[in-house]
Amino acid sequence: MAKITRSSAQIYVVGLLYHPPKPIYDSSDFVTRLFNDIEELSCQYPQAVLYITGNFNKLDITRQSNNAGLTQTVTHGRHTPDLFLTNREDLASCTVVKSCLNTDQKNTDGKKLRYFVFCF
């Protein structure tokens, strides 16, 4: 995770996450650690805007994210491989854009990705 402070003194905490489809670790331990870290950062920087995004690969964090006061945005239709989490939904926006790159990356249905989501 990275802490970013803008000239307006607003602090942003930005985290990127990758949870593999077949992890070699216990997924529940991963979720516990993730939300313990989020709680610690929220206490250390109570006014900070949190942005956490990445590939969650069907990792179920709905209960924990709700308890932590985070809003989830799904970035691939009804599937949840990629999520964007924030504690300030009013400051975040996710936009789908058509890819200008030819990629071999595939979605959960095995189809090539043609669109990407940018959140800011």
TIMI-2910 file (N, C-alpha, C, CB; in pm, 1 decimal, decimal comma, always signed):
<rs>
+----------+----------+----------+----------+----------+----------+----------+----------+----------+----------+----------+----------+------+
!      n_x !      n_y !      n_z !     ca_x !     ca_y !     ca_z !      c_x !      c_y !      c_z !     cb_x !     cb_y !     cb_z ! resn !
+----------+----------+----------+----------+----------+----------+----------+----------+----------+----------+----------+----------+------+
!    +84,0 !   -116,8 !     +0,0 !     +0,0 !     +0,0 !     +0,0 !    +88,8 !   +123,4 !     +0,0 !    -95,7 !     -0,4 !   +120,8 !  Met !
!    +35,2 !   +231,1 !    -52,3 !   +109,1 !   +355,8 !    -58,6 !    +25,6 !   +467,2 !     +0,9 !   +148,9 !   +388,9 !   -203,1 !  Ala !
!    +89,7 !   +558,0 !    +70,1 !    +23,4 !   +676,0 !   +124,5 !    +59,9 !   +793,0 !    +35,2 !    +64,3 !   +702,6 !   +274,0 !  Lys !
!    -40,9 !   +866,2 !    -11,0 !    -19,7 !   +981,3 !    -98,2 !    -83,8 !  +1102,0 !    -31,8 !    -78,9 !   +957,1 !   -241,5 !  Ile !
!    -10,4 !  +1212,3 !    -19,1 !    -65,7 !  +1334,8 !    +36,0 !    -63,0 !  +1441,8 !    -71,9 !    +12,9 !  +1380,4 !   +162,0 !  Thr !
!   -179,1 !  +1498,7 !   -100,4 !   -188,1 !  +1604,8 !   -200,3 !   -163,0 !  +1738,1 !   -133,4 !   -325,8 !  +1604,2 !   -270,6 !  Arg !
!   -143,7 !  +1840,6 !   -212,3 !   -116,1 !  +1973,4 !   -158,0 !   -229,1 !  +2023,5 !    -69,0 !    -92,4 !  +2071,9 !   -270,8 !  Ser !
!   -349,0 !  +1972,2 !    -90,1 !   -463,1 !  +2011,7 !     -6,4 !   -460,0 !  +1941,7 !   +128,9 !   -594,7 !  +1980,4 !    -77,9 !  Ser !
!   -355,3 !  +1864,1 !   +154,1 !   -334,9 !  +1789,5 !   +278,4 !   -426,9 !  +1667,3 !   +289,4 !   -357,4 !  +1881,0 !   +397,6 !  Ala !
!   -503,8 !  +1636,8 !   +185,5 !   -586,0 !  +1515,7 !   +185,8 !   -493,8 !  +1395,7 !   +167,7 !   -695,4 !  +1520,4 !    +73,4 !  Gln !
!   -509,7 !  +1295,9 !   +252,2 !   -428,7 !  +1174,9 !   +244,3 !   -508,5 !  +1066,4 !   +172,8 !   -385,0 !  +1127,4 !   +385,8 !  Ile !
!   -441,0 !   +999,1 !    +79,5 !   -498,2 !   +885,1 !     +8,9 !   -412,5 !   +763,5 !    +40,9 !   -505,8 !   +910,6 !   -146,0 !  Tyr !
!   -476,9 !   +653,2 !    +74,8 !   -406,3 !   +527,1 !    +92,5 !   -451,9 !   +436,4 !    -21,1 !   -434,5 !   +462,4 !   +234,7 !  Val !
!   -356,6 !   +395,4 !   -104,8 !   -386,9 !   +318,1 !   -224,8 !   -323,8 !   +179,8 !   -211,5 !   -335,6 !   +390,7 !   -352,9 !  Val !
!   -404,3 !    +77,1 !   -230,7 !   -353,9 !    -59,3 !   -222,5 !   -389,8 !   -139,0 !   -345,9 !   -407,8 !   -128,2 !    -99,2 !  Gly !
!   -297,8 !   -222,6 !   -389,2 !   -320,1 !   -313,8 !   -501,3 !   -311,9 !   -455,1 !   -448,4 !   -216,8 !   -290,7 !   -616,2 !  Leu !
!   -400,0 !   -541,4 !   -496,5 !   -411,1 !   -675,8 !   -442,2 !   -420,1 !   -777,6 !   -553,9 !   -532,3 !   -687,0 !   -350,5 !  Leu !
!   -353,2 !   -889,7 !   -534,4 !   -370,0 !  -1003,0 !   -625,0 !   -387,3 !  -1128,2 !   -540,4 !   -248,2 !  -1017,0 !   -723,0 !  Tyr !
!   -501,4 !  -1193,6 !   -558,3 !   -530,3 !  -1321,0 !   -492,6 !   -543,2 !  -1424,7 !   -604,3 !   -662,4 !  -1313,5 !   -402,8 !  His !
!   -449,5 !  -1519,2 !   -614,1 !   -452,8 !  -1615,3 !   -725,8 !   -574,0 !  -1708,0 !   -719,5 !   -325,3 !  -1698,9 !   -726,6 !  Pro !
!   -614,0 !  -1762,2 !   -833,9 !   -728,8 !  -1852,9 !   -837,6 !   -708,8 !  -1977,3 !   -750,7 !   -756,4 !  -1894,9 !   -980,4 !  Pro !
!   -585,9 !  -2026,0 !   -742,3 !   -555,1 !  -2144,2 !   -661,2 !   -439,4 !  -2108,6 !   -567,3 !   -518,6 !  -2268,3 !   -751,9 !  Lys !
!   -471,0 !  -2037,0 !   -458,8 !   -363,8 !  -1991,5 !   -369,9 !   -297,6 !  -2107,1 !   -294,7 !   -418,7 !  -1890,6 !   -270,2 !  Pro !
!   -171,3 !  -2085,6 !   -257,6 !    -98,4 !  -2185,7 !   -179,1 !   -111,8 !  -2156,0 !    -29,5 !    +51,3 !  -2188,9 !   -220,3 !  Ile !
!   -192,4 !  -2057,3 !     +3,8 !   -214,5 !  -2017,8 !   +142,6 !   -363,3 !  -2029,2 !   +173,6 !   -162,9 !  -1872,9 !   +168,9 !  Tyr !
!   -397,4 !  -2021,8 !   +300,0 !   -536,3 !  -2027,4 !   +344,2 !   -604,0 !  -1893,7 !   +313,8 !   -545,0 !  -2060,8 !   +496,2 !  Asp !
!   -709,4 !  -1895,8 !   +232,6 !   -777,1 !  -1772,6 !   +191,6 !   -836,6 !  -1695,8 !   +309,3 !   -886,1 !  -1804,8 !    +92,2 !  Ser !
!   -885,4 !  -1767,6 !   +409,0 !   -944,1 !  -1698,2 !   +524,3 !   -836,5 !  -1622,5 !   +603,0 !  -1016,6 !  -1798,9 !   +616,6 !  Ser !
!   -714,6 !  -1677,3 !   +608,7 !   -603,7 !  -1605,4 !   +672,5 !   -569,9 !  -1478,9 !   +594,7 !   -479,4 !  -1695,7 !   +683,3 !  Asp !
!   -575,9 !  -1488,1 !   +462,6 !   -549,2 !  -1373,4 !   +376,9 !   -651,4 !  -1261,8 !   +401,4 !   -550,8 !  -1415,8 !   +229,2 !  Phe !
!   -779,4 !  -1299,1 !   +406,5 !   -886,3 !  -1201,5 !   +429,9 !   -870,0 !  -1136,6 !   +567,2 !  -1025,0 !  -1268,9 !   +418,7 !  Val !
!   -840,3 !  -1217,5 !   +668,1 !   -819,3 !  -1164,6 !   +803,0 !   -705,5 !  -1062,9 !   +803,3 !   -789,1 !  -1278,9 !   +902,1 !  Thr !
!   -593,6 !  -1097,1 !   +741,0 !   -478,6 !  -1006,6 !   +736,6 !   -511,7 !   -878,7 !   +660,6 !   -358,6 !  -1076,2 !   +671,9 !  Arg !
!   -580,4 !   -892,1 !   +546,5 !   -617,5 !   -776,3 !   +466,3 !   -698,5 !   -677,2 !   +548,3 !   -696,5 !   -819,8 !   +343,3 !  Leu !
!   -801,7 !   -726,1 !   +615,8 !   -888,9 !   -634,8 !   +688,9 !   -828,3 !   -587,3 !   +820,3 !  -1020,8 !   -701,3 !   +715,8 !  Phe !
!   -737,4 !   -663,3 !   +877,9 !   -661,1 !   -611,5 !   +992,3 !   -573,8 !   -494,5 !   +948,1 !   -573,6 !   -723,1 !  +1055,6 !  Asn !
!   -511,4 !   -507,6 !   +831,2 !   -428,6 !   -399,2 !   +778,0 !   -513,1 !   -276,3 !   +744,8 !   -353,1 !   -446,2 !   +653,1 !  Asp !
!   -630,6 !   -298,0 !   +686,0 !   -720,7 !   -186,0 !   +654,7 !   -762,7 !   -115,2 !   +782,9 !   -845,7 !   -235,5 !   +577,4 !  Ile !
!   -795,9 !   -191,6 !   +886,2 !   -835,4 !   -131,9 !  +1013,6 !   -720,6 !    -50,6 !  +1074,9 !   -881,0 !   -241,4 !  +1111,4 !  Glu !
!   -600,1 !   -106,0 !  +1070,0 !   -483,8 !    -35,2 !  +1124,1 !   -458,5 !    +96,1 !  +1049,7 !   -359,3 !   -124,5 !  +1116,4 !  Glu !
!   -467,1 !    +91,9 !   +916,1 !   -448,0 !   +213,4 !   +837,0 !   -558,1 !   +315,5 !   +863,5 !   -443,4 !   +179,4 !   +688,5 !  Leu !
!   -680,9 !   +267,8 !   +881,8 !   -792,7 !   +357,4 !   +910,6 !   -774,8 !   +426,4 !  +1045,3 !   -924,7 !   +280,1 !   +908,4 !  Ser !
!   -716,1 !   +356,3 !  +1141,2 !   -689,4 !   +416,6 !  +1272,6 !   -571,5 !   +513,9 !  +1264,3 !   -660,6 !   +306,7 !  +1378,0 !  Cys !
!   -469,4 !   +476,1 !  +1188,0 !   -350,4 !   +559,7 !  +1175,7 !   -378,7 !   +687,1 !  +1095,6 !   -237,8 !   +480,7 !  +1109,8 !  Gln !
!   -464,7 !   +677,2 !   +994,9 !   -500,8 !   +790,4 !   +909,6 !   -653,1 !   +800,6 !   +901,5 !   -438,7 !   +775,1 !   +767,1 !  Tyr !
!   -718,8 !   +846,7 !  +1008,1 !   -865,9 !   +843,6 !  +1013,1 !   -936,1 !   +928,6 !   +907,3 !   -911,0 !   +888,4 !  +1147,2 !  Pro !
!   -870,7 !  +1030,6 !   +855,0 !   -932,3 !  +1115,8 !   +752,4 !   -894,5 !  +1073,9 !   +610,2 !   -892,0 !  +1260,4 !   +774,8 !  Gln !
!   -816,0 !   +968,5 !   +597,6 !   -766,3 !   +927,2 !   +466,5 !   -876,4 !   +866,2 !   +380,5 !   -652,7 !   +827,6 !   +482,6 !  Ala !
!   -860,7 !   +884,8 !   +250,1 !   -944,7 !   +817,7 !   +151,5 !   -873,7 !   +688,1 !   +116,0 !   -970,2 !   +907,7 !    +23,6 !  Val !
!   -944,1 !   +574,6 !   +128,6 !   -885,9 !   +443,6 !    +97,4 !   -932,4 !   +398,1 !    -40,5 !   -924,6 !   +338,7 !   +205,1 !  Leu !
!   -837,3 !   +359,4 !   -124,8 !   -866,5 !   +297,1 !   -253,0 !   -789,9 !   +165,1 !   -255,6 !   -826,7 !   +390,8 !   -374,8 !  Tyr !
!   -861,6 !    +54,6 !   -266,6 !   -798,5 !    -77,0 !   -275,8 !   -858,5 !   -146,4 !   -396,8 !   -819,4 !   -162,0 !   -144,1 !  Ile !
!   -772,6 !   -192,9 !   -484,6 !   -821,6 !   -256,4 !   -606,3 !   -731,1 !   -372,5 !   -642,5 !   -829,5 !   -155,0 !   -722,5 !  Thr !
!   -782,1 !   -459,1 !   -727,1 !   -701,1 !   -570,6 !   -772,8 !   -785,0 !   -688,8 !   -813,7 !   -604,8 !   -611,7 !   -666,5 !  Gly !
!   -716,1 !   -799,5 !   -834,3 !   -779,2 !   -922,5 !   -878,1 !   -804,7 !  -1010,4 !   -755,6 !   -691,1 !   -996,4 !   -983,3 !  Asn !
!   -931,2 !  -1024,7 !   -718,6 !   -970,4 !  -1099,1 !   -599,8 !  -1004,7 !  -1245,1 !   -631,4 !  -1088,9 !  -1031,4 !   -533,8 !  Phe !
!  -1023,3 !  -1279,7 !   -759,2 !  -1051,1 !  -1417,7 !   -801,2 !  -1147,4 !  -1491,9 !   -710,5 !   -923,7 !  -1494,2 !   -808,5 !  Asn !
!  -1269,6 !  -1442,7 !   -703,2 !  -1379,9 !  -1506,6 !   -629,2 !  -1357,3 !  -1511,4 !   -478,0 !  -1400,4 !  -1647,2 !   -680,4 !  Lys !
!  -1268,0 !  -1431,8 !   -426,6 !  -1247,6 !  -1422,4 !   -282,4 !  -1366,9 !  -1348,5 !   -223,2 !  -1112,6 !  -1349,6 !   -247,9 !  Leu !
!  -1440,2 !  -1411,8 !   -133,8 !  -1560,1 !  -1351,4 !    -77,4 !  -1523,3 !  -1262,0 !    +40,6 !  -1660,1 !  -1459,8 !    -33,8 !  Asp !
!  -1537,0 !  -1131,7 !    +19,7 !  -1504,9 !  -1036,1 !   +125,9 !  -1623,1 !   -944,7 !   +157,4 !  -1383,7 !   -952,1 !    +86,2 !  Ile !
!  -1742,2 !   -981,2 !   +112,1 !  -1859,3 !   -894,9 !   +127,3 !  -1884,3 !   -857,6 !   +272,8 !  -1982,2 !   -963,1 !    +70,2 !  Thr !
!  -1887,8 !   -954,9 !   +361,2 !  -1916,7 !   -926,7 !   +502,9 !  -1809,5 !   -837,7 !   +563,1 !  -1927,6 !  -1057,4 !   +583,5 !  Arg !
!  -1683,7 !   -869,6 !   +537,2 !  -1574,5 !   -792,2 !   +595,3 !  -1571,8 !   -649,6 !   +541,2 !  -1441,3 !   -860,7 !   +568,1 !  Gln !
!  -1594,6 !   -633,1 !   +410,6 !  -1589,8 !   -498,3 !   +355,2 !  -1705,8 !   -414,1 !   +406,9 !  -1592,3 !   -503,3 !   +202,3 !  Ser !
!  -1823,2 !   -475,1 !   +424,4 !  -1935,9 !   -402,5 !   +482,5 !  -1905,7 !   -362,3 !   +626,6 !  -2063,6 !   -487,9 !   +476,9 !  Asn !
!  -1847,8 !   -453,4 !   +704,4 !  -1813,1 !   -423,3 !   +843,6 !  -1707,3 !   -313,7 !   +853,1 !  -1763,5 !   -549,4 !   +914,0 !  Asn !
!  -1620,4 !   -305,3 !   +753,6 !  -1513,6 !   -205,2 !   +754,2 !  -1560,5 !    -71,3 !   +696,4 !  -1393,5 !   -256,6 !   +675,2 !  Ala !
!  -1684,7 !    -65,0 !   +650,9 !  -1737,6 !    +58,7 !   +593,8 !  -1687,9 !    +87,0 !   +453,4 !  -1702,9 !   +173,4 !   +681,8 !  Gly !
!  -1648,9 !    -17,4 !   +380,9 !  -1599,0 !     -1,2 !   +244,6 !  -1708,6 !    -36,6 !   +144,4 !  -1473,9 !    -88,9 !   +221,4 !  Leu !
!  -1709,7 !    +33,7 !    +33,2 !  -1802,7 !     +6,0 !    -75,1 !  -1730,2 !    -72,8 !   -182,3 !  -1862,2 !   +136,7 !   -132,9 !  Thr !
!  -1792,9 !   -181,4 !   -230,2 !  -1735,2 !   -264,1 !   -336,3 !  -1795,0 !   -224,0 !   -470,2 !  -1759,5 !   -414,6 !   -308,9 !  Gln !
!  -1711,0 !   -212,0 !   -571,5 !  -1756,1 !   -193,2 !   -708,8 !  -1699,8 !   -307,7 !   -791,2 !  -1711,6 !    -53,9 !   -766,2 !  Thr !
!  -1789,4 !   -383,0 !   -856,6 !  -1747,6 !   -493,6 !   -942,1 !  -1705,2 !   -435,0 !  -1075,4 !  -1861,9 !   -599,4 !   -960,2 !  Val !
!  -1592,4 !   -482,2 !  -1127,5 !  -1540,4 !   -423,7 !  -1250,5 !  -1559,3 !   -510,7 !  -1373,8 !  -1396,3 !   -394,4 !  -1233,7 !  Thr !
!  -1619,6 !   -628,7 !  -1362,2 !  -1642,5 !   -714,7 !  -1478,8 !  -1783,9 !   -772,3 !  -1473,5 !  -1537,2 !   -829,3 !  -1484,6 !  His !
!  -1883,1 !   -689,7 !  -1499,5 !  -2021,0 !   -737,9 !  -1502,2 !  -2062,4 !   -795,9 !  -1368,4 !  -2038,5 !   -842,2 !  -1611,1 !  Gly !
!  -2122,4 !   -913,7 !  -1371,9 !  -2169,2 !   -974,8 !  -1247,6 !  -2059,7 !  -1055,5 !  -1178,3 !  -2288,7 !  -1064,2 !  -1275,5 !  Arg !
!  -1947,1 !  -1072,7 !  -1244,5 !  -1835,4 !  -1147,7 !  -1187,1 !  -1752,9 !  -1058,1 !  -1096,8 !  -1747,1 !  -1207,5 !  -1297,8 !  His !
!  -1680,3 !  -1118,2 !  -1005,1 !  -1601,1 !  -1038,8 !   -912,3 !  -1454,0 !  -1077,4 !   -910,8 !  -1657,3 !  -1051,6 !   -774,4 !  Thr !
!  -1390,7 !  -1096,4 !  -1028,1 !  -1247,4 !  -1121,4 !  -1019,8 !  -1174,7 !   -994,6 !   -977,3 !  -1193,1 !  -1172,2 !  -1154,4 !  Pro !
!  -1219,4 !   -881,5 !  -1029,2 !  -1157,9 !   -753,8 !   -996,7 !  -1257,4 !   -669,1 !   -918,8 !  -1111,1 !   -680,3 !  -1124,8 !  Asp !
!  -1208,9 !   -609,9 !   -812,1 !  -1293,6 !   -523,5 !   -729,6 !  -1221,8 !   -391,8 !   -705,1 !  -1329,5 !   -592,2 !   -594,9 !  Leu !
!  -1300,6 !   -291,4 !   -675,9 !  -1250,3 !   -162,0 !   -633,2 !  -1320,5 !   -131,7 !   -501,6 !  -1275,4 !    -48,8 !   -741,8 !  Phe !
!  -1242,6 !   -113,4 !   -395,0 !  -1297,7 !    -85,4 !   -262,4 !  -1260,8 !    +56,6 !   -222,0 !  -1245,7 !   -187,7 !   -157,2 !  Leu !
!  -1353,1 !   +126,8 !   -160,1 !  -1323,8 !   +260,6 !   -110,2 !  -1411,3 !   +290,4 !    +11,0 !  -1345,9 !   +366,7 !   -220,7 !  Thr !
!  -1363,1 !   +379,7 !    +95,7 !  -1442,1 !   +427,7 !   +207,8 !  -1509,5 !   +560,7 !   +173,7 !  -1354,0 !   +442,9 !   +332,3 !  Asn !
!  -1483,7 !   +611,7 !    +53,3 !  -1542,4 !   +739,2 !     +9,5 !  -1600,5 !   +723,4 !   -130,3 !  -1436,4 !   +853,2 !    +11,8 !  Arg !
!  -1716,2 !   +660,1 !   -136,1 !  -1781,9 !   +635,6 !   -264,2 !  -1810,9 !   +765,9 !   -339,0 !  -1911,5 !   +558,3 !   -242,4 !  Glu !
!  -1831,6 !   +874,7 !   -264,9 !  -1862,7 !  +1002,6 !   -327,6 !  -1743,9 !  +1061,2 !   -404,3 !  -1908,8 !  +1101,0 !   -222,5 !  Asp !
!  -1623,0 !  +1013,5 !   -376,5 !  -1503,7 !  +1064,6 !   -445,1 !  -1453,5 !   +971,9 !   -554,8 !  -1393,5 !  +1087,6 !   -345,4 !  Leu !
!  -1516,7 !   +856,2 !   -572,0 !  -1466,8 !   +755,9 !   -666,3 !  -1563,8 !   +736,6 !   -781,7 !  -1442,9 !   +622,5 !   -595,2 !  Ala !
!  -1507,6 !   +704,2 !   -896,1 !  -1588,1 !   +675,7 !  -1013,8 !  -1516,5 !   +568,8 !  -1095,7 !  -1612,8 !   +804,9 !  -1098,4 !  Ser !
!  -1591,5 !   +469,5 !  -1142,6 !  -1534,6 !   +364,7 !  -1227,4 !  -1595,0 !   +377,1 !  -1366,9 !  -1560,9 !   +222,2 !  -1167,4 !  Cys !
!  -1509,4 !   +368,6 !  -1468,0 !  -1551,2 !   +384,7 !  -1606,6 !  -1499,4 !   +268,2 !  -1689,8 !  -1501,1 !   +519,0 !  -1663,8 !  Thr !
!  -1585,9 !   +213,0 !  -1773,8 !  -1546,6 !   +105,6 !  -1864,7 !  -1500,0 !   +167,8 !  -1995,3 !  -1664,1 !     +5,8 !  -1889,3 !  Val !
!  -1383,9 !   +124,0 !  -2041,8 !  -1331,1 !   +173,8 !  -2169,3 !  -1292,3 !    +55,6 !  -2257,6 !  -1208,7 !   +267,8 !  -2146,4 !  Val !
!  -1307,0 !    +73,9 !  -2387,6 !  -1268,0 !    -30,8 !  -2481,9 !  -1116,3 !    -33,2 !  -2492,6 !  -1333,0 !     -8,0 !  -2621,8 !  Lys !
!  -1060,4 !   -151,7 !  -2490,0 !   -915,8 !   -167,0 !  -2496,7 !   -864,8 !   -134,9 !  -2636,1 !   -874,9 !   -308,6 !  -2456,7 !  Ser !
!   -752,9 !    -63,0 !  -2641,1 !   -687,7 !    -37,5 !  -2769,4 !   -572,2 !   -135,8 !  -2790,3 !   -636,5 !   +108,6 !  -2776,5 !  Cys !
!   -554,8 !   -227,8 !  -2695,0 !   -447,1 !   -326,7 !  -2701,9 !   -503,0 !   -464,5 !  -2731,5 !   -367,0 !   -329,2 !  -2571,1 !  Leu !
!   -427,1 !   -544,2 !  -2801,6 !   -462,6 !   -683,4 !  -2821,2 !   -400,6 !   -760,9 !  -2704,7 !   -413,0 !   -737,5 !  -2961,7 !  Asn !
!   -482,6 !   -826,8 !  -2625,9 !   -433,2 !   -894,7 !  -2506,9 !   -476,6 !  -1039,9 !  -2505,7 !   -481,8 !   -824,4 !  -2381,1 !  Thr !
!   -399,2 !  -1123,6 !  -2439,7 !   -435,9 !  -1263,7 !  -2422,0 !   -508,3 !  -1285,7 !  -2289,9 !   -312,0 !  -1352,1 !  -2429,0 !  Asp !
!   -524,3 !  -1179,0 !  -2211,3 !   -592,9 !  -1191,6 !  -2082,9 !   -737,9 !  -1229,3 !  -2106,6 !   -583,4 !  -1060,4 !  -2001,6 !  Gln !
!   -788,4 !  -1323,0 !  -2023,1 !   -925,3 !  -1371,0 !  -2040,1 !  -1004,9 !  -1348,4 !  -1912,6 !   -926,6 !  -1520,1 !  -2078,4 !  Lys !
!  -1136,1 !  -1336,7 !  -1929,6 !  -1222,6 !  -1321,4 !  -1813,0 !  -1258,8 !  -1459,7 !  -1758,8 !  -1350,9 !  -1240,5 !  -1848,9 !  Asn !
!  -1347,4 !  -1463,3 !  -1660,3 !  -1381,8 !  -1589,8 !  -1595,9 !  -1458,3 !  -1684,4 !  -1687,5 !  -1463,1 !  -1563,5 !  -1472,2 !  Thr !
!  -1513,6 !  -1633,2 !  -1798,1 !  -1583,3 !  -1717,9 !  -1895,9 !  -1488,6 !  -1772,3 !  -2001,9 !  -1695,4 !  -1639,5 !  -1962,8 !  Asp !
!  -1359,9 !  -1737,8 !  -1993,5 !  -1262,3 !  -1783,4 !  -2090,3 !  -1257,6 !  -1700,0 !  -2216,8 !  -1290,1 !  -1923,7 !  -2125,7 !  Gly !
!  -1332,9 !  -1588,8 !  -2220,8 !  -1333,0 !  -1501,8 !  -2338,3 !  -1227,0 !  -1393,7 !  -2320,7 !  -1473,4 !  -1438,3 !  -2360,8 !  Lys !
!  -1167,6 !  -1352,9 !  -2433,0 !  -1067,2 !  -1246,3 !  -2427,8 !  -1129,7 !  -1117,0 !  -2378,0 !  -1003,4 !  -1224,7 !  -2566,2 !  Lys !
!  -1053,1 !  -1044,8 !  -2296,8 !  -1099,5 !   -916,0 !  -2248,1 !  -1089,6 !   -812,0 !  -2358,6 !  -1018,8 !   -872,0 !  -2125,0 !  Leu !
!  -1196,1 !   -740,7 !  -2378,3 !  -1198,0 !   -635,3 !  -2478,6 !  -1216,9 !   -498,0 !  -2412,9 !  -1309,4 !   -661,5 !  -2581,2 !  Arg !
!  -1253,1 !   -499,3 !  -2284,4 !  -1280,1 !   -375,3 !  -2211,9 !  -1205,3 !   -376,6 !  -2080,0 !  -1431,8 !   -356,5 !  -2188,2 !  Tyr !
!  -1166,8 !   -260,2 !  -2034,4 !  -1101,1 !   -246,3 !  -1906,7 !  -1173,8 !   -140,9 !  -1825,1 !   -952,5 !   -210,0 !  -1924,5 !  Phe !
!  -1158,6 !   -147,5 !  -1696,8 !  -1224,9 !    -53,0 !  -1607,8 !  -1119,6 !    +31,8 !  -1539,0 !  -1313,6 !   -126,3 !  -1503,8 !  Val !
!  -1140,6 !   +161,9 !  -1541,5 !  -1053,9 !   +254,9 !  -1470,6 !  -1134,7 !   +317,9 !  -1358,8 !   -995,4 !   +363,5 !  -1566,4 !  Phe !
!  -1078,1 !   +317,5 !  -1241,2 !  -1142,8 !   +379,9 !  -1126,5 !  -1051,5 !   +488,6 !  -1073,8 !  -1175,4 !   +275,7 !  -1015,8 !  Cys !
!  -1110,5 !   +597,4 !  -1037,0 !  -1032,7 !   +708,6 !   -981,7 !  -1115,5 !   +784,3 !   -881,8 !   -984,1 !   +802,7 !  -1092,3 !  Phe !
+----------+----------+----------+----------+----------+----------+----------+----------+----------+----------+----------+----------+------+
</rs>
